[in-house]
Amino acid sequence: MDVEQVQQIAKQLSDAAEDITTIEKDLTSGLRDVDWEGPDADDFRGTWESDVVPALQQIMKAVEALGSSAAKNASEQAAVSSH
């Protein structure tokens, strides 16, 4: 294992999880602020809140978990290799 490369991937995954959270929050805020009313707007916002936001949060958690796993594996490998 190239510990440095795995650490870099772990960092990229952690950064990506943060980016996903930022995107979700920015879009949610934008949808609240946009001048759009009526049943279509209500349906759109409802789908966003009930389907899309939970899916984005699930993806963020999965990406974050992969990053943590990669960081842990790299750390364990570094510890073994240093002995």
mmCIF file of the N, C-alpha and C atoms, coordinates in Angstrom:
data_MODEL
# 
_entry.id   MODEL 
# 
loop_
_atom_site.group_PDB 
_atom_site.id 
_atom_site.type_symbol 
_atom_site.label_atom_id 
_atom_site.label_alt_id 
_atom_site.label_comp_id 
_atom_site.label_asym_id 
_atom_site.label_entity_id 
_atom_site.label_seq_id 
_atom_site.pdbx_PDB_ins_code 
_atom_site.Cartn_x 
_atom_site.Cartn_y 
_atom_site.Cartn_z 
_atom_site.occupancy 
_atom_site.B_iso_or_equiv 
_atom_site.pdbx_formal_charge 
_atom_site.auth_seq_id 
_atom_site.auth_comp_id 
_atom_site.auth_asym_id 
_atom_site.auth_atom_id 
_atom_site.pdbx_PDB_model_num 
ATOM 1   N N  . MET A 1 1  ? 0.840   -1.182 0.000  1.00 0.00 ? 1  MET A N  1 
ATOM 2   C CA . MET A 1 1  ? 0.000   0.000  0.000  1.00 0.00 ? 1  MET A CA 1 
ATOM 3   C C  . MET A 1 1  ? 0.882   1.241  0.000  1.00 0.00 ? 1  MET A C  1 
ATOM 4   N N  . ASP A 1 2  ? 0.520   2.193  -0.836 1.00 0.00 ? 2  ASP A N  1 
ATOM 5   C CA . ASP A 1 2  ? 1.174   3.500  -0.803 1.00 0.00 ? 2  ASP A CA 1 
ATOM 6   C C  . ASP A 1 2  ? 0.379   4.363  0.180  1.00 0.00 ? 2  ASP A C  1 
ATOM 7   N N  . VAL A 1 3  ? 0.892   4.466  1.399  1.00 0.00 ? 3  VAL A N  1 
ATOM 8   C CA . VAL A 1 3  ? 0.183   5.143  2.484  1.00 0.00 ? 3  VAL A CA 1 
ATOM 9   C C  . VAL A 1 3  ? -0.162  6.579  2.106  1.00 0.00 ? 3  VAL A C  1 
ATOM 10  N N  . GLU A 1 4  ? 0.767   7.271  1.479  1.00 0.00 ? 4  GLU A N  1 
ATOM 11  C CA . GLU A 1 4  ? 0.526   8.664  1.101  1.00 0.00 ? 4  GLU A CA 1 
ATOM 12  C C  . GLU A 1 4  ? -0.646  8.802  0.132  1.00 0.00 ? 4  GLU A C  1 
ATOM 13  N N  . GLN A 1 5  ? -0.697  7.913  -0.846 1.00 0.00 ? 5  GLN A N  1 
ATOM 14  C CA . GLN A 1 5  ? -1.794  7.963  -1.811 1.00 0.00 ? 5  GLN A CA 1 
ATOM 15  C C  . GLN A 1 5  ? -3.133  7.688  -1.137 1.00 0.00 ? 5  GLN A C  1 
ATOM 16  N N  . VAL A 1 6  ? -3.150  6.721  -0.235 1.00 0.00 ? 6  VAL A N  1 
ATOM 17  C CA . VAL A 1 6  ? -4.396  6.400  0.458  1.00 0.00 ? 6  VAL A CA 1 
ATOM 18  C C  . VAL A 1 6  ? -4.810  7.565  1.360  1.00 0.00 ? 6  VAL A C  1 
ATOM 19  N N  . GLN A 1 7  ? -3.850  8.215  1.995  1.00 0.00 ? 7  GLN A N  1 
ATOM 20  C CA . GLN A 1 7  ? -4.160  9.395  2.808  1.00 0.00 ? 7  GLN A CA 1 
ATOM 21  C C  . GLN A 1 7  ? -4.725  10.518 1.940  1.00 0.00 ? 7  GLN A C  1 
ATOM 22  N N  . GLN A 1 8  ? -4.187  10.671 0.735  1.00 0.00 ? 8  GLN A N  1 
ATOM 23  C CA . GLN A 1 8  ? -4.695  11.697 -0.182 1.00 0.00 ? 8  GLN A CA 1 
ATOM 24  C C  . GLN A 1 8  ? -6.135  11.394 -0.590 1.00 0.00 ? 8  GLN A C  1 
ATOM 25  N N  . ILE A 1 9  ? -6.409  10.126 -0.874 1.00 0.00 ? 9  ILE A N  1 
ATOM 26  C CA . ILE A 1 9  ? -7.775  9.731  -1.233 1.00 0.00 ? 9  ILE A CA 1 
ATOM 27  C C  . ILE A 1 9  ? -8.716  9.975  -0.052 1.00 0.00 ? 9  ILE A C  1 
ATOM 28  N N  . ALA A 1 10 ? -8.253  9.645  1.151  1.00 0.00 ? 10 ALA A N  1 
ATOM 29  C CA . ALA A 1 10 ? -9.065  9.872  2.350  1.00 0.00 ? 10 ALA A CA 1 
ATOM 30  C C  . ALA A 1 10 ? -9.411  11.354 2.478  1.00 0.00 ? 10 ALA A C  1 
ATOM 31  N N  . LYS A 1 11 ? -8.450  12.213 2.246  1.00 0.00 ? 11 LYS A N  1 
ATOM 32  C CA . LYS A 1 11 ? -8.671  13.665 2.319  1.00 0.00 ? 11 LYS A CA 1 
ATOM 33  C C  . LYS A 1 11 ? -9.641  14.120 1.231  1.00 0.00 ? 11 LYS A C  1 
ATOM 34  N N  . GLN A 1 12 ? -9.476  13.597 0.026  1.00 0.00 ? 12 GLN A N  1 
ATOM 35  C CA . GLN A 1 12 ? -10.376 13.955 -1.066 1.00 0.00 ? 12 GLN A CA 1 
ATOM 36  C C  . GLN A 1 12 ? -11.810 13.537 -0.748 1.00 0.00 ? 12 GLN A C  1 
ATOM 37  N N  . LEU A 1 13 ? -11.967 12.352 -0.166 1.00 0.00 ? 13 LEU A N  1 
ATOM 38  C CA . LEU A 1 13 ? -13.300 11.883 0.196  1.00 0.00 ? 13 LEU A CA 1 
ATOM 39  C C  . LEU A 1 13 ? -13.911 12.755 1.289  1.00 0.00 ? 13 LEU A C  1 
ATOM 40  N N  . SER A 1 14 ? -13.113 13.115 2.268  1.00 0.00 ? 14 SER A N  1 
ATOM 41  C CA . SER A 1 14 ? -13.592 13.992 3.336  1.00 0.00 ? 14 SER A CA 1 
ATOM 42  C C  . SER A 1 14 ? -14.011 15.349 2.771  1.00 0.00 ? 14 SER A C  1 
ATOM 43  N N  . ASP A 1 15 ? -13.197 15.893 1.891  1.00 0.00 ? 15 ASP A N  1 
ATOM 44  C CA . ASP A 1 15 ? -13.523 17.171 1.250  1.00 0.00 ? 15 ASP A CA 1 
ATOM 45  C C  . ASP A 1 15 ? -14.800 17.053 0.418  1.00 0.00 ? 15 ASP A C  1 
ATOM 46  N N  . ALA A 1 16 ? -14.950 15.938 -0.297 1.00 0.00 ? 16 ALA A N  1 
ATOM 47  C CA . ALA A 1 16 ? -16.139 15.728 -1.125 1.00 0.00 ? 16 ALA A CA 1 
ATOM 48  C C  . ALA A 1 16 ? -17.394 15.661 -0.263 1.00 0.00 ? 16 ALA A C  1 
ATOM 49  N N  . ALA A 1 17 ? -17.304 15.006 0.887  1.00 0.00 ? 17 ALA A N  1 
ATOM 50  C CA . ALA A 1 17 ? -18.452 14.935 1.801  1.00 0.00 ? 17 ALA A CA 1 
ATOM 51  C C  . ALA A 1 17 ? -18.852 16.341 2.249  1.00 0.00 ? 17 ALA A C  1 
ATOM 52  N N  . GLU A 1 18 ? -17.870 17.167 2.563  1.00 0.00 ? 18 GLU A N  1 
ATOM 53  C CA . GLU A 1 18 ? -18.159 18.554 2.947  1.00 0.00 ? 18 GLU A CA 1 
ATOM 54  C C  . GLU A 1 18 ? -18.790 19.319 1.784  1.00 0.00 ? 18 GLU A C  1 
ATOM 55  N N  . ASP A 1 19 ? -18.281 19.090 0.580  1.00 0.00 ? 19 ASP A N  1 
ATOM 56  C CA . ASP A 1 19 ? -18.835 19.758 -0.600 1.00 0.00 ? 19 ASP A CA 1 
ATOM 57  C C  . ASP A 1 19 ? -20.297 19.368 -0.821 1.00 0.00 ? 19 ASP A C  1 
ATOM 58  N N  . ILE A 1 20 ? -20.607 18.092 -0.648 1.00 0.00 ? 20 ILE A N  1 
ATOM 59  C CA . ILE A 1 20 ? -21.984 17.624 -0.823 1.00 0.00 ? 20 ILE A CA 1 
ATOM 60  C C  . ILE A 1 20 ? -22.900 18.324 0.173  1.00 0.00 ? 20 ILE A C  1 
ATOM 61  N N  . THR A 1 21 ? -22.454 18.441 1.407  1.00 0.00 ? 21 THR A N  1 
ATOM 62  C CA . THR A 1 21 ? -23.243 19.128 2.434  1.00 0.00 ? 21 THR A CA 1 
ATOM 63  C C  . THR A 1 21 ? -23.457 20.588 2.062  1.00 0.00 ? 21 THR A C  1 
ATOM 64  N N  . THR A 1 22 ? -22.414 21.243 1.593  1.00 0.00 ? 22 THR A N  1 
ATOM 65  C CA . THR A 1 22 ? -22.518 22.650 1.193  1.00 0.00 ? 22 THR A CA 1 
ATOM 66  C C  . THR A 1 22 ? -23.490 22.814 0.028  1.00 0.00 ? 22 THR A C  1 
ATOM 67  N N  . ILE A 1 23 ? -23.390 21.948 -0.954 1.00 0.00 ? 23 ILE A N  1 
ATOM 68  C CA . ILE A 1 23 ? -24.286 22.010 -2.114 1.00 0.00 ? 23 ILE A CA 1 
ATOM 69  C C  . ILE A 1 23 ? -25.734 21.836 -1.677 1.00 0.00 ? 23 ILE A C  1 
ATOM 70  N N  . GLU A 1 24 ? -25.977 20.850 -0.835 1.00 0.00 ? 24 GLU A N  1 
ATOM 71  C CA . GLU A 1 24 ? -27.344 20.601 -0.353 1.00 0.00 ? 24 GLU A CA 1 
ATOM 72  C C  . GLU A 1 24 ? -27.891 21.821 0.378  1.00 0.00 ? 24 GLU A C  1 
ATOM 73  N N  . LYS A 1 25 ? -27.094 22.406 1.248  1.00 0.00 ? 25 LYS A N  1 
ATOM 74  C CA . LYS A 1 25 ? -27.549 23.569 2.016  1.00 0.00 ? 25 LYS A CA 1 
ATOM 75  C C  . LYS A 1 25 ? -27.778 24.778 1.111  1.00 0.00 ? 25 LYS A C  1 
ATOM 76  N N  . ASP A 1 26 ? -26.872 24.994 0.158  1.00 0.00 ? 26 ASP A N  1 
ATOM 77  C CA . ASP A 1 26 ? -27.018 26.127 -0.762 1.00 0.00 ? 26 ASP A CA 1 
ATOM 78  C C  . ASP A 1 26 ? -28.280 25.988 -1.616 1.00 0.00 ? 26 ASP A C  1 
ATOM 79  N N  . LEU A 1 27 ? -28.511 24.790 -2.133 1.00 0.00 ? 27 LEU A N  1 
ATOM 80  C CA . LEU A 1 27 ? -29.691 24.578 -2.968 1.00 0.00 ? 27 LEU A CA 1 
ATOM 81  C C  . LEU A 1 27 ? -30.977 24.675 -2.150 1.00 0.00 ? 27 LEU A C  1 
ATOM 82  N N  . THR A 1 28 ? -30.962 24.142 -0.944 1.00 0.00 ? 28 THR A N  1 
ATOM 83  C CA . THR A 1 28 ? -32.139 24.244 -0.076 1.00 0.00 ? 28 THR A CA 1 
ATOM 84  C C  . THR A 1 28 ? -32.453 25.708 0.215  1.00 0.00 ? 28 THR A C  1 
ATOM 85  N N  . SER A 1 29 ? -31.437 26.478 0.520  1.00 0.00 ? 29 SER A N  1 
ATOM 86  C CA . SER A 1 29 ? -31.617 27.905 0.772  1.00 0.00 ? 29 SER A CA 1 
ATOM 87  C C  . SER A 1 29 ? -32.146 28.607 -0.472 1.00 0.00 ? 29 SER A C  1 
ATOM 88  N N  . GLY A 1 30 ? -31.584 28.280 -1.610 1.00 0.00 ? 30 GLY A N  1 
ATOM 89  C CA . GLY A 1 30 ? -32.035 28.881 -2.862 1.00 0.00 ? 30 GLY A CA 1 
ATOM 90  C C  . GLY A 1 30 ? -33.487 28.569 -3.166 1.00 0.00 ? 30 GLY A C  1 
ATOM 91  N N  . LEU A 1 31 ? -33.894 27.341 -2.885 1.00 0.00 ? 31 LEU A N  1 
ATOM 92  C CA . LEU A 1 31 ? -35.287 26.968 -3.132 1.00 0.00 ? 31 LEU A CA 1 
ATOM 93  C C  . LEU A 1 31 ? -36.247 27.704 -2.201 1.00 0.00 ? 31 LEU A C  1 
ATOM 94  N N  . ARG A 1 32 ? -35.797 28.002 -1.000 1.00 0.00 ? 32 ARG A N  1 
ATOM 95  C CA . ARG A 1 32 ? -36.634 28.760 -0.068 1.00 0.00 ? 32 ARG A CA 1 
ATOM 96  C C  . ARG A 1 32 ? -36.763 30.211 -0.514 1.00 0.00 ? 32 ARG A C  1 
ATOM 97  N N  . ASP A 1 33 ? -35.696 30.747 -1.086 1.00 0.00 ? 33 ASP A N  1 
ATOM 98  C CA . ASP A 1 33 ? -35.647 32.173 -1.422 1.00 0.00 ? 33 ASP A CA 1 
ATOM 99  C C  . ASP A 1 33 ? -36.221 32.515 -2.795 1.00 0.00 ? 33 ASP A C  1 
ATOM 100 N N  . VAL A 1 34 ? -36.340 31.529 -3.673 1.00 0.00 ? 34 VAL A N  1 
ATOM 101 C CA . VAL A 1 34 ? -36.794 31.806 -5.032 1.00 0.00 ? 34 VAL A CA 1 
ATOM 102 C C  . VAL A 1 34 ? -38.273 32.222 -5.023 1.00 0.00 ? 34 VAL A C  1 
ATOM 103 N N  . ASP A 1 35 ? -38.596 33.164 -5.893 1.00 0.00 ? 35 ASP A N  1 
ATOM 104 C CA . ASP A 1 35 ? -39.975 33.647 -6.018 1.00 0.00 ? 35 ASP A CA 1 
ATOM 105 C C  . ASP A 1 35 ? -40.735 32.673 -6.912 1.00 0.00 ? 35 ASP A C  1 
ATOM 106 N N  . TRP A 1 36 ? -41.285 31.637 -6.284 1.00 0.00 ? 36 TRP A N  1 
ATOM 107 C CA . TRP A 1 36 ? -42.006 30.599 -7.030 1.00 0.00 ? 36 TRP A CA 1 
ATOM 108 C C  . TRP A 1 36 ? -43.073 30.055 -6.104 1.00 0.00 ? 36 TRP A C  1 
ATOM 109 N N  . GLU A 1 37 ? -44.321 30.255 -6.487 1.00 0.00 ? 37 GLU A N  1 
ATOM 110 C CA . GLU A 1 37 ? -45.442 29.826 -5.661 1.00 0.00 ? 37 GLU A CA 1 
ATOM 111 C C  . GLU A 1 37 ? -46.392 28.980 -6.482 1.00 0.00 ? 37 GLU A C  1 
ATOM 112 N N  . GLY A 1 38 ? -47.237 28.257 -5.785 1.00 0.00 ? 38 GLY A N  1 
ATOM 113 C CA . GLY A 1 38 ? -48.251 27.450 -6.439 1.00 0.00 ? 38 GLY A CA 1 
ATOM 114 C C  . GLY A 1 38 ? -47.993 25.969 -6.251 1.00 0.00 ? 38 GLY A C  1 
ATOM 115 N N  . PRO A 1 39 ? -48.909 25.165 -6.795 1.00 0.00 ? 39 PRO A N  1 
ATOM 116 C CA . PRO A 1 39 ? -48.822 23.719 -6.597 1.00 0.00 ? 39 PRO A CA 1 
ATOM 117 C C  . PRO A 1 39 ? -47.551 23.096 -7.183 1.00 0.00 ? 39 PRO A C  1 
ATOM 118 N N  . ASP A 1 40 ? -47.110 23.584 -8.326 1.00 0.00 ? 40 ASP A N  1 
ATOM 119 C CA . ASP A 1 40 ? -45.879 23.037 -8.913 1.00 0.00 ? 40 ASP A CA 1 
ATOM 120 C C  . ASP A 1 40 ? -44.680 23.318 -8.018 1.00 0.00 ? 40 ASP A C  1 
ATOM 121 N N  . ALA A 1 41 ? -44.625 24.526 -7.488 1.00 0.00 ? 41 ALA A N  1 
ATOM 122 C CA . ALA A 1 41 ? -43.526 24.885 -6.580 1.00 0.00 ? 41 ALA A CA 1 
ATOM 123 C C  . ALA A 1 41 ? -43.592 24.043 -5.313 1.00 0.00 ? 41 ALA A C  1 
ATOM 124 N N  . ASP A 1 42 ? -44.795 23.851 -4.793 1.00 0.00 ? 42 ASP A N  1 
ATOM 125 C CA . ASP A 1 42 ? -44.959 23.031 -3.590 1.00 0.00 ? 42 ASP A CA 1 
ATOM 126 C C  . ASP A 1 42 ? -44.525 21.591 -3.846 1.00 0.00 ? 42 ASP A C  1 
ATOM 127 N N  . ASP A 1 43 ? -44.934 21.048 -4.998 1.00 0.00 ? 43 ASP A N  1 
ATOM 128 C CA . ASP A 1 43 ? -44.534 19.677 -5.354 1.00 0.00 ? 43 ASP A CA 1 
ATOM 129 C C  . ASP A 1 43 ? -43.021 19.570 -5.501 1.00 0.00 ? 43 ASP A C  1 
ATOM 130 N N  . PHE A 1 44 ? -42.444 20.551 -6.171 1.00 0.00 ? 44 PHE A N  1 
ATOM 131 C CA . PHE A 1 44 ? -40.997 20.547 -6.392 1.00 0.00 ? 44 PHE A CA 1 
ATOM 132 C C  . PHE A 1 44 ? -40.256 20.579 -5.061 1.00 0.00 ? 44 PHE A C  1 
ATOM 133 N N  . ARG A 1 45 ? -40.640 21.512 -4.202 1.00 0.00 ? 45 ARG A N  1 
ATOM 134 C CA . ARG A 1 45 ? -39.984 21.628 -2.890 1.00 0.00 ? 45 ARG A CA 1 
ATOM 135 C C  . ARG A 1 45 ? -40.230 20.384 -2.036 1.00 0.00 ? 45 ARG A C  1 
ATOM 136 N N  . GLY A 1 46 ? -41.420 19.824 -2.140 1.00 0.00 ? 46 GLY A N  1 
ATOM 137 C CA . GLY A 1 46 ? -41.725 18.606 -1.399 1.00 0.00 ? 46 GLY A CA 1 
ATOM 138 C C  . GLY A 1 46 ? -40.842 17.450 -1.830 1.00 0.00 ? 46 GLY A C  1 
ATOM 139 N N  . THR A 1 47 ? -40.658 17.304 -3.132 1.00 0.00 ? 47 THR A N  1 
ATOM 140 C CA . THR A 1 47 ? -39.776 16.253 -3.643 1.00 0.00 ? 47 THR A CA 1 
ATOM 141 C C  . THR A 1 47 ? -38.346 16.503 -3.209 1.00 0.00 ? 47 THR A C  1 
ATOM 142 N N  . TRP A 1 48 ? -37.930 17.752 -3.252 1.00 0.00 ? 48 TRP A N  1 
ATOM 143 C CA . TRP A 1 48 ? -36.575 18.102 -2.811 1.00 0.00 ? 48 TRP A CA 1 
ATOM 144 C C  . TRP A 1 48 ? -36.362 17.659 -1.362 1.00 0.00 ? 48 TRP A C  1 
ATOM 145 N N  . GLU A 1 49 ? -37.293 18.064 -0.498 1.00 0.00 ? 49 GLU A N  1 
ATOM 146 C CA . GLU A 1 49 ? -37.153 17.781 0.935  1.00 0.00 ? 49 GLU A CA 1 
ATOM 147 C C  . GLU A 1 49 ? -37.321 16.296 1.264  1.00 0.00 ? 49 GLU A C  1 
ATOM 148 N N  . SER A 1 50 ? -38.246 15.625 0.598  1.00 0.00 ? 50 SER A N  1 
ATOM 149 C CA . SER A 1 50 ? -38.540 14.239 0.979  1.00 0.00 ? 50 SER A CA 1 
ATOM 150 C C  . SER A 1 50 ? -37.667 13.211 0.274  1.00 0.00 ? 50 SER A C  1 
ATOM 151 N N  . ASP A 1 51 ? -37.188 13.533 -0.920 1.00 0.00 ? 51 ASP A N  1 
ATOM 152 C CA . ASP A 1 51 ? -36.418 12.555 -1.698 1.00 0.00 ? 51 ASP A CA 1 
ATOM 153 C C  . ASP A 1 51 ? -34.956 12.942 -1.888 1.00 0.00 ? 51 ASP A C  1 
ATOM 154 N N  . VAL A 1 52 ? -34.739 14.150 -2.370 1.00 0.00 ? 52 VAL A N  1 
ATOM 155 C CA . VAL A 1 52 ? -33.389 14.541 -2.776 1.00 0.00 ? 52 VAL A CA 1 
ATOM 156 C C  . VAL A 1 52 ? -32.484 14.821 -1.579 1.00 0.00 ? 52 VAL A C  1 
ATOM 157 N N  . VAL A 1 53 ? -32.959 15.602 -0.614 1.00 0.00 ? 53 VAL A N  1 
ATOM 158 C CA . VAL A 1 53 ? -32.120 15.920 0.550  1.00 0.00 ? 53 VAL A CA 1 
ATOM 159 C C  . VAL A 1 53 ? -31.697 14.651 1.290  1.00 0.00 ? 53 VAL A C  1 
ATOM 160 N N  . PRO A 1 54 ? -32.624 13.732 1.599  1.00 0.00 ? 54 PRO A N  1 
ATOM 161 C CA . PRO A 1 54 ? -32.179 12.504 2.273  1.00 0.00 ? 54 PRO A CA 1 
ATOM 162 C C  . PRO A 1 54 ? -31.187 11.692 1.434  1.00 0.00 ? 54 PRO A C  1 
ATOM 163 N N  . ALA A 1 55 ? -31.377 11.669 0.116  1.00 0.00 ? 55 ALA A N  1 
ATOM 164 C CA . ALA A 1 55 ? -30.437 10.941 -0.743 1.00 0.00 ? 55 ALA A CA 1 
ATOM 165 C C  . ALA A 1 55 ? -29.055 11.586 -0.706 1.00 0.00 ? 55 ALA A C  1 
ATOM 166 N N  . LEU A 1 56 ? -29.004 12.909 -0.777 1.00 0.00 ? 56 LEU A N  1 
ATOM 167 C CA . LEU A 1 56 ? -27.718 13.607 -0.693 1.00 0.00 ? 56 LEU A CA 1 
ATOM 168 C C  . LEU A 1 56 ? -27.047 13.365 0.655  1.00 0.00 ? 56 LEU A C  1 
ATOM 169 N N  . GLN A 1 57 ? -27.839 13.377 1.721  1.00 0.00 ? 57 GLN A N  1 
ATOM 170 C CA . GLN A 1 57 ? -27.273 13.137 3.048  1.00 0.00 ? 57 GLN A CA 1 
ATOM 171 C C  . GLN A 1 57 ? -26.741 11.710 3.169  1.00 0.00 ? 57 GLN A C  1 
ATOM 172 N N  . GLN A 1 58 ? -27.441 10.767 2.571  1.00 0.00 ? 58 GLN A N  1 
ATOM 173 C CA . GLN A 1 58 ? -26.979 9.378  2.592  1.00 0.00 ? 58 GLN A CA 1 
ATOM 174 C C  . GLN A 1 58 ? -25.674 9.235  1.805  1.00 0.00 ? 58 GLN A C  1 
ATOM 175 N N  . ILE A 1 59 ? -25.597 9.877  0.662  1.00 0.00 ? 59 ILE A N  1 
ATOM 176 C CA . ILE A 1 59 ? -24.367 9.846  -0.134 1.00 0.00 ? 59 ILE A CA 1 
ATOM 177 C C  . ILE A 1 59 ? -23.229 10.494 0.644  1.00 0.00 ? 59 ILE A C  1 
ATOM 178 N N  . MET A 1 60 ? -23.500 11.633 1.276  1.00 0.00 ? 60 MET A N  1 
ATOM 179 C CA . MET A 1 60 ? -22.473 12.324 2.055  1.00 0.00 ? 60 MET A CA 1 
ATOM 180 C C  . MET A 1 60 ? -21.943 11.418 3.156  1.00 0.00 ? 60 MET A C  1 
ATOM 181 N N  . LYS A 1 61 ? -22.842 10.743 3.867  1.00 0.00 ? 61 LYS A N  1 
ATOM 182 C CA . LYS A 1 61 ? -22.418 9.850  4.948  1.00 0.00 ? 61 LYS A CA 1 
ATOM 183 C C  . LYS A 1 61 ? -21.596 8.681  4.415  1.00 0.00 ? 61 LYS A C  1 
ATOM 184 N N  . ALA A 1 62 ? -21.981 8.139  3.265  1.00 0.00 ? 62 ALA A N  1 
ATOM 185 C CA . ALA A 1 62 ? -21.235 7.026  2.674  1.00 0.00 ? 62 ALA A CA 1 
ATOM 186 C C  . ALA A 1 62 ? -19.841 7.472  2.239  1.00 0.00 ? 62 ALA A C  1 
ATOM 187 N N  . VAL A 1 63 ? -19.750 8.634  1.620  1.00 0.00 ? 63 VAL A N  1 
ATOM 188 C CA . VAL A 1 63 ? -18.456 9.168  1.184  1.00 0.00 ? 63 VAL A CA 1 
ATOM 189 C C  . VAL A 1 63 ? -17.584 9.466  2.398  1.00 0.00 ? 63 VAL A C  1 
ATOM 190 N N  . GLU A 1 64 ? -18.185 10.044 3.426  1.00 0.00 ? 64 GLU A N  1 
ATOM 191 C CA . GLU A 1 64 ? -17.462 10.346 4.659  1.00 0.00 ? 64 GLU A CA 1 
ATOM 192 C C  . GLU A 1 64 ? -16.941 9.061  5.315  1.00 0.00 ? 64 GLU A C  1 
ATOM 193 N N  . ALA A 1 65 ? -17.766 8.025  5.336  1.00 0.00 ? 65 ALA A N  1 
ATOM 194 C CA . ALA A 1 65 ? -17.359 6.744  5.926  1.00 0.00 ? 65 ALA A CA 1 
ATOM 195 C C  . ALA A 1 65 ? -16.211 6.118  5.138  1.00 0.00 ? 65 ALA A C  1 
ATOM 196 N N  . LEU A 1 66 ? -16.261 6.213  3.829  1.00 0.00 ? 66 LEU A N  1 
ATOM 197 C CA . LEU A 1 66 ? -15.161 5.692  3.010  1.00 0.00 ? 66 LEU A CA 1 
ATOM 198 C C  . LEU A 1 66 ? -13.873 6.452  3.286  1.00 0.00 ? 66 LEU A C  1 
ATOM 199 N N  . GLY A 1 67 ? -13.974 7.754  3.426  1.00 0.00 ? 67 GLY A N  1 
ATOM 200 C CA . GLY A 1 67 ? -12.798 8.556  3.748  1.00 0.00 ? 67 GLY A CA 1 
ATOM 201 C C  . GLY A 1 67 ? -12.208 8.176  5.089  1.00 0.00 ? 67 GLY A C  1 
ATOM 202 N N  . SER A 1 68 ? -13.066 7.984  6.076  1.00 0.00 ? 68 SER A N  1 
ATOM 203 C CA . SER A 1 68 ? -12.596 7.577  7.403  1.00 0.00 ? 68 SER A CA 1 
ATOM 204 C C  . SER A 1 68 ? -11.948 6.204  7.356  1.00 0.00 ? 68 SER A C  1 
ATOM 205 N N  . SER A 1 69 ? -12.539 5.303  6.603  1.00 0.00 ? 69 SER A N  1 
ATOM 206 C CA . SER A 1 69 ? -11.983 3.959  6.469  1.00 0.00 ? 69 SER A CA 1 
ATOM 207 C C  . SER A 1 69 ? -10.616 3.997  5.796  1.00 0.00 ? 69 SER A C  1 
ATOM 208 N N  . ALA A 1 70 ? -10.500 4.783  4.743  1.00 0.00 ? 70 ALA A N  1 
ATOM 209 C CA . ALA A 1 70 ? -9.214  4.901  4.049  1.00 0.00 ? 70 ALA A CA 1 
ATOM 210 C C  . ALA A 1 70 ? -8.159  5.498  4.973  1.00 0.00 ? 70 ALA A C  1 
ATOM 211 N N  . ALA A 1 71 ? -8.527  6.525  5.728  1.00 0.00 ? 71 ALA A N  1 
ATOM 212 C CA . ALA A 1 71 ? -7.579  7.155  6.653  1.00 0.00 ? 71 ALA A CA 1 
ATOM 213 C C  . ALA A 1 71 ? -7.139  6.168  7.732  1.00 0.00 ? 71 ALA A C  1 
ATOM 214 N N  . LYS A 1 72 ? -8.081  5.405  8.243  1.00 0.00 ? 72 LYS A N  1 
ATOM 215 C CA . LYS A 1 72 ? -7.764  4.408  9.275  1.00 0.00 ? 72 LYS A CA 1 
ATOM 216 C C  . LYS A 1 72 ? -6.828  3.340  8.720  1.00 0.00 ? 72 LYS A C  1 
ATOM 217 N N  . ASN A 1 73 ? -7.132  2.845  7.531  1.00 0.00 ? 73 ASN A N  1 
ATOM 218 C CA . ASN A 1 73 ? -6.284  1.819  6.914  1.00 0.00 ? 73 ASN A CA 1 
ATOM 219 C C  . ASN A 1 73 ? -4.879  2.341  6.652  1.00 0.00 ? 73 ASN A C  1 
ATOM 220 N N  . ALA A 1 74 ? -4.778  3.571  6.191  1.00 0.00 ? 74 ALA A N  1 
ATOM 221 C CA . ALA A 1 74 ? -3.460  4.161  5.937  1.00 0.00 ? 74 ALA A CA 1 
ATOM 222 C C  . ALA A 1 74 ? -2.685  4.309  7.239  1.00 0.00 ? 74 ALA A C  1 
ATOM 223 N N  . SER A 1 75 ? -3.372  4.751  8.277  1.00 0.00 ? 75 SER A N  1 
ATOM 224 C CA . SER A 1 75 ? -2.728  4.920  9.577  1.00 0.00 ? 75 SER A CA 1 
ATOM 225 C C  . SER A 1 75 ? -2.240  3.586  10.130 1.00 0.00 ? 75 SER A C  1 
ATOM 226 N N  . GLU A 1 76 ? -3.070  2.571  10.021 1.00 0.00 ? 76 GLU A N  1 
ATOM 227 C CA . GLU A 1 76 ? -2.682  1.239  10.495 1.00 0.00 ? 76 GLU A CA 1 
ATOM 228 C C  . GLU A 1 76 ? -1.489  0.705  9.705  1.00 0.00 ? 76 GLU A C  1 
ATOM 229 N N  . GLN A 1 77 ? -1.513  0.920  8.392  1.00 0.00 ? 77 GLN A N  1 
ATOM 230 C CA . GLN A 1 77 ? -0.402  0.451  7.559  1.00 0.00 ? 77 GLN A CA 1 
ATOM 231 C C  . GLN A 1 77 ? 0.879   1.194  7.908  1.00 0.00 ? 77 GLN A C  1 
ATOM 232 N N  . ALA A 1 78 ? 0.778   2.487  8.138  1.00 0.00 ? 78 ALA A N  1 
ATOM 233 C CA . ALA A 1 78 ? 1.955   3.278  8.498  1.00 0.00 ? 78 ALA A CA 1 
ATOM 234 C C  . ALA A 1 78 ? 2.539   2.787  9.818  1.00 0.00 ? 78 ALA A C  1 
ATOM 235 N N  . ALA A 1 79 ? 1.672   2.451  10.767 1.00 0.00 ? 79 ALA A N  1 
ATOM 236 C CA . ALA A 1 79 ? 2.142   1.961  12.066 1.00 0.00 ? 79 ALA A CA 1 
ATOM 237 C C  . ALA A 1 79 ? 2.853   0.623  11.923 1.00 0.00 ? 79 ALA A C  1 
ATOM 238 N N  . VAL A 1 80 ? 2.306   -0.264 11.116 1.00 0.00 ? 80 VAL A N  1 
ATOM 239 C CA . VAL A 1 80 ? 2.915   -1.582 10.899 1.00 0.00 ? 80 VAL A CA 1 
ATOM 240 C C  . VAL A 1 80 ? 4.238   -1.438 10.154 1.00 0.00 ? 80 VAL A C  1 
ATOM 241 N N  . SER A 1 81 ? 4.258   -0.567 9.167  1.00 0.00 ? 81 SER A N  1 
ATOM 242 C CA . SER A 1 81 ? 5.462   -0.398 8.345  1.00 0.00 ? 81 SER A CA 1 
ATOM 243 C C  . SER A 1 81 ? 6.605   0.256  9.105  1.00 0.00 ? 81 SER A C  1 
ATOM 244 N N  . SER A 1 82 ? 6.294   1.016  10.140 1.00 0.00 ? 82 SER A N  1 
ATOM 245 C CA . SER A 1 82 ? 7.350   1.724  10.865 1.00 0.00 ? 82 SER A CA 1 
ATOM 246 C C  . SER A 1 82 ? 8.045   0.841  11.891 1.00 0.00 ? 82 SER A C  1 
ATOM 247 N N  . HIS A 1 83 ? 7.550   -0.355 12.097 1.00 0.00 ? 83 HIS A N  1 
ATOM 248 C CA . HIS A 1 83 ? 8.174   -1.256 13.074 1.00 0.00 ? 83 HIS A CA 1 
ATOM 249 C C  . HIS A 1 83 ? 9.150   -2.188 12.422 1.00 0.00 ? 83 HIS A C  1 
# 
